[in-house]
């Protein structure tokens, strides 16, 4: 295990969580901004079409290891229905997302980021996410205002989903570092731990039960390679302190 020059993080259930997620509430917040609805579609009718486009079709693409931007999904949905909004595509993302769940930080996230910032360890984000990196950066800046993320990458901006090596290789190039100078932290042992390892990045498996929801997948996982398995961010701080001393 080598002291890192940069640590890259996953988003969901790693740095932030989405307590009380309610897509109906997100839709209600978004649809308040409709300026044109010639078909007179109700919220319930729009929701049914959204399920067809996002759940039935986009999810099948995700299962193949790819992502389609939520902006593209919105474009298909609302242009098909003739609905227009007094919002930009980015605003549509954030209004829906904040309405569904304004989000919260995972325990100790702010303190951990303050620590690595104080040590000059650079940071960034790679997330499997339907929303754009722009929208995710806005959320980070609101909930973690002192972050120093050099880049925020989401799969919907790059087509490929973790564990695709493409995402990690792009991040390595953006960093200007060699893979062995980077750590990657995430909660999914396959997308995050395996994906990072396959790209030559040291993996950190962050397994924390905060905001665990019914039906959330539990992993029985024993990696065949070296990784750091933690349950709280202060554990990683402790490891970094020991490595710094040595």
Buried (B, 14 or more C-beta within 10 A) or exposed (E): EEBBBBBBBBBBBBBBBBEEBEBEBBBBBBBEEBEEBEEEBEEEEBBEBBEEBBEEEBEEEBEEBBBBBBBBBBEBBBEEBEBBBEBEBBBBBBBBBBBBBEBBBBBBBBEBBBBBBEEEBBBBBBBBBBBBBBBBBBBBEEBBEEBEBBBBBBBBBBBBBBBBBBBBBBBBEBBEBEBEBBBBBBBBBEBBBBBBBBBBBBBBBBBBEBBEEEEEEEEEBEEEEEBBBBEBBBBBBEBBEEEEEE
